Amino acid sequence: MNRASFFSPQAGRVIDAPRQMRARFAIGDIVRHRDHDFRGVVFDIDPVFANSEEWYESIPVEIRPRREQPFYHLLAEADDSSYVAYVSQQNLMADDEGGPVDHPSLAQIFEDYRNGRYQLRRSLAH
């Protein structure tokens, strides 16, 4: 049995996923989108696409990411805004800019910024 299931609140359904999937980034890592001008901090990882079908279908077919790869929840920042982003692994790269991210929700999830990454609050670790 090489598959597992989990409930996704975003999708509103049970998601089937490979039992093992290799994520390139970890919670607390700072990443940048390959094509869009924003960066963010990883605060959660789905082993495969686990958002709504409406969200997935809203992406133009020619740039729509594969479902069978990790998807990352980010506390994201752009020049003039902060928001939560959901991005496929194929569209992310390590952030070379360095330095902390400016997002109003950081203190709710992370304790500290050290050595180029954020440290998850101990109360949230499992």
C-alpha positions as YAML, in Angstrom:
chain: A
units: angstrom
residues:
- id: 1
  name: MET
  ca: [0.00, 0.00, 0.00]
- id: 2
  name: ASN
  ca: [1.91, 3.03, -1.31]
- id: 3
  name: ARG
  ca: [-0.96, 5.53, -0.92]
- id: 4
  name: ALA
  ca: [-2.41, 7.39, 2.04]
- id: 5
  name: SER
  ca: [-5.38, 9.69, 2.53]
- id: 6
  name: PHE
  ca: [-5.96, 12.91, 4.44]
- id: 7
  name: PHE
  ca: [-8.79, 15.41, 4.76]
- id: 8
  name: SER
  ca: [-8.15, 18.83, 3.20]
- id: 9
  name: PRO
  ca: [-10.27, 21.68, 4.60]
- id: 10
  name: GLN
  ca: [-9.40, 23.82, 1.55]
- id: 11
  name: ALA
  ca: [-10.64, 21.15, -0.86]
- id: 12
  name: GLY
  ca: [-13.48, 20.05, 1.43]
- id: 13
  name: ARG
  ca: [-12.73, 16.40, 0.72]
- id: 14
  name: VAL
  ca: [-10.38, 13.50, 1.35]
- id: 15
  name: ILE
  ca: [-7.19, 13.62, -0.74]
- id: 16
  name: ASP
  ca: [-5.36, 10.53, -1.96]
- id: 17
  name: ALA
  ca: [-1.55, 10.92, -1.96]
- id: 18
  name: PRO
  ca: [1.61, 8.84, -2.23]
- id: 19
  name: ARG
  ca: [2.70, 7.57, 1.19]
- id: 20
  name: GLN
  ca: [6.09, 9.21, 0.62]
- id: 21
  name: MET
  ca: [6.72, 12.45, -1.24]
- id: 22
  name: ARG
  ca: [9.93, 14.48, -1.11]
- id: 23
  name: ALA
  ca: [9.44, 18.17, -0.37]
- id: 24
  name: ARG
  ca: [12.25, 20.45, -1.54]
- id: 25
  name: PHE
  ca: [11.47, 23.08, 1.11]
- id: 26
  name: ALA
  ca: [10.64, 22.89, 4.83]
- id: 27
  name: ILE
  ca: [8.44, 24.84, 7.20]
- id: 28
  name: GLY
  ca: [10.23, 28.10, 7.99]
- id: 29
  name: ASP
  ca: [12.12, 28.28, 4.69]
- id: 30
  name: ILE
  ca: [11.95, 31.50, 2.68]
- id: 31
  name: VAL
  ca: [11.14, 30.93, -0.98]
- id: 32
  name: ARG
  ca: [10.46, 32.97, -4.11]
- id: 33
  name: HIS
  ca: [8.01, 32.33, -6.96]
- id: 34
  name: ARG
  ca: [9.76, 31.57, -10.27]
- id: 35
  name: ASP
  ca: [7.43, 33.68, -12.43]
- id: 36
  name: HIS
  ca: [5.68, 36.16, -10.15]
- id: 37
  name: ASP
  ca: [7.32, 38.84, -8.06]
- id: 38
  name: PHE
  ca: [6.71, 37.63, -4.52]
- id: 39
  name: ARG
  ca: [8.48, 35.74, -1.77]
- id: 40
  name: GLY
  ca: [7.21, 34.06, 1.35]
- id: 41
  name: VAL
  ca: [7.72, 31.78, 4.32]
- id: 42
  name: VAL
  ca: [6.55, 28.15, 4.16]
- id: 43
  name: PHE
  ca: [4.08, 27.47, 6.98]
- id: 44
  name: ASP
  ca: [2.47, 24.24, 5.75]
- id: 45
  name: ILE
  ca: [3.05, 21.62, 3.06]
- id: 46
  name: ASP
  ca: [0.58, 19.38, 1.25]
- id: 47
  name: PRO
  ca: [2.17, 16.26, -0.30]
- id: 48
  name: VAL
  ca: [0.01, 16.75, -3.43]
- id: 49
  name: PHE
  ca: [-2.52, 19.33, -4.65]
- id: 50
  name: ALA
  ca: [-5.15, 19.70, -1.91]
- id: 51
  name: ASN
  ca: [-7.10, 22.83, -2.72]
- id: 52
  name: SER
  ca: [-10.47, 23.30, -4.41]
- id: 53
  name: GLU
  ca: [-11.16, 22.25, -7.97]
- id: 54
  name: GLU
  ca: [-12.31, 25.80, -8.70]
- id: 55
  name: TRP
  ca: [-8.88, 27.10, -7.65]
- id: 56
  name: TYR
  ca: [-7.11, 24.55, -9.86]
- id: 57
  name: GLU
  ca: [-9.35, 25.16, -12.87]
- id: 58
  name: SER
  ca: [-8.81, 28.93, -12.59]
- id: 59
  name: ILE
  ca: [-5.16, 28.47, -13.61]
- id: 60
  name: PRO
  ca: [-4.69, 28.66, -17.39]
- id: 61
  name: VAL
  ca: [-4.12, 25.16, -18.82]
- id: 62
  name: GLU
  ca: [-0.78, 26.10, -20.39]
- id: 63
  name: ILE
  ca: [0.72, 26.99, -16.99]
- id: 64
  name: ARG
  ca: [-1.33, 24.72, -14.71]
- id: 65
  name: PRO
  ca: [1.00, 22.75, -12.38]
- id: 66
  name: ARG
  ca: [0.95, 18.97, -12.00]
- id: 67
  name: ARG
  ca: [-1.17, 17.75, -9.08]
- id: 68
  name: GLU
  ca: [1.27, 15.02, -7.98]
- id: 69
  name: GLN
  ca: [3.90, 17.22, -6.33]
- id: 70
  name: PRO
  ca: [4.17, 19.08, -3.03]
- id: 71
  name: PHE
  ca: [2.17, 22.31, -2.69]
- id: 72
  name: TYR
  ca: [3.24, 24.94, -0.18]
- id: 73
  name: HIS
  ca: [1.22, 27.35, 1.95]
- id: 74
  name: LEU
  ca: [3.14, 30.62, 2.21]
- id: 75
  name: LEU
  ca: [2.92, 33.79, 4.22]
- id: 76
  name: ALA
  ca: [3.71, 35.88, 1.16]
- id: 77
  name: GLU
  ca: [4.82, 39.45, 0.58]
- id: 78
  name: ALA
  ca: [4.89, 41.54, -2.57]
- id: 79
  name: ASP
  ca: [5.89, 45.17, -2.96]
- id: 80
  name: ASP
  ca: [2.62, 46.53, -1.60]
- id: 81
  name: SER
  ca: [0.76, 43.66, 0.05]
- id: 82
  name: SER
  ca: [0.85, 40.62, 2.32]
- id: 83
  name: TYR
  ca: [-1.29, 37.55, 1.75]
- id: 84
  name: VAL
  ca: [-1.42, 33.76, 1.97]
- id: 85
  name: ALA
  ca: [-0.34, 31.93, -1.20]
- id: 86
  name: TYR
  ca: [-0.66, 28.30, -2.30]
- id: 87
  name: VAL
  ca: [2.12, 27.36, -4.72]
- id: 88
  name: SER
  ca: [3.35, 24.17, -6.40]
- id: 89
  name: GLN
  ca: [6.91, 23.01, -5.83]
- id: 90
  name: GLN
  ca: [7.74, 23.43, -9.54]
- id: 91
  name: ASN
  ca: [7.03, 27.17, -9.23]
- id: 92
  name: LEU
  ca: [9.22, 27.85, -6.21]
- id: 93
  name: MET
  ca: [12.93, 28.41, -5.72]
- id: 94
  name: ALA
  ca: [15.09, 29.27, -2.74]
- id: 95
  name: ASP
  ca: [15.13, 32.98, -1.94]
- id: 96
  name: ASP
  ca: [18.51, 34.57, -2.68]
- id: 97
  name: GLU
  ca: [17.46, 37.98, -1.40]
- id: 98
  name: GLY
  ca: [17.83, 36.90, 2.20]
- id: 99
  name: GLY
  ca: [16.46, 38.75, 5.13]
- id: 100
  name: PRO
  ca: [13.18, 38.42, 6.92]
- id: 101
  name: VAL
  ca: [9.74, 38.53, 5.33]
- id: 102
  name: ASP
  ca: [7.26, 41.26, 6.28]
- id: 103
  name: HIS
  ca: [3.90, 39.62, 7.00]
- id: 104
  name: PRO
  ca: [1.45, 40.46, 9.81]
- id: 105
  name: SER
  ca: [0.79, 36.77, 10.67]
- id: 106
  name: LEU
  ca: [4.44, 35.74, 11.18]
- id: 107
  name: ALA
  ca: [4.36, 36.11, 14.98]
- id: 108
  name: GLN
  ca: [1.35, 33.77, 15.24]
- id: 109
  name: ILE
  ca: [3.24, 30.88, 13.63]
- id: 110
  name: PHE
  ca: [6.95, 31.53, 14.10]
- id: 111
  name: GLU
  ca: [9.06, 32.45, 17.14]
- id: 112
  name: ASP
  ca: [12.27, 33.69, 15.66]
- id: 113
  name: TYR
  ca: [14.23, 34.38, 12.49]
- id: 114
  name: ARG
  ca: [17.69, 32.76, 12.64]
- id: 115
  name: ASN
  ca: [20.25, 31.67, 10.09]
- id: 116
  name: GLY
  ca: [18.08, 32.67, 7.15]
- id: 117
  name: ARG
  ca: [14.91, 30.84, 8.21]
- id: 118
  name: TYR
  ca: [12.03, 31.07, 10.63]
- id: 119
  name: GLN
  ca: [11.67, 28.85, 13.69]
- id: 120
  name: LEU
  ca: [8.20, 27.36, 14.19]
- id: 121
  name: ARG
  ca: [6.58, 28.11, 17.56]
- id: 122
  name: ARG
  ca: [7.14, 25.15, 19.86]
- id: 123
  name: SER
  ca: [3.42, 25.05, 20.68]
- id: 124
  name: LEU
  ca: [2.66, 24.38, 16.98]
- id: 125
  name: ALA
  ca: [5.27, 21.67, 16.38]
- id: 126
  name: HIS
  ca: [4.17, 18.04, 16.34]
...
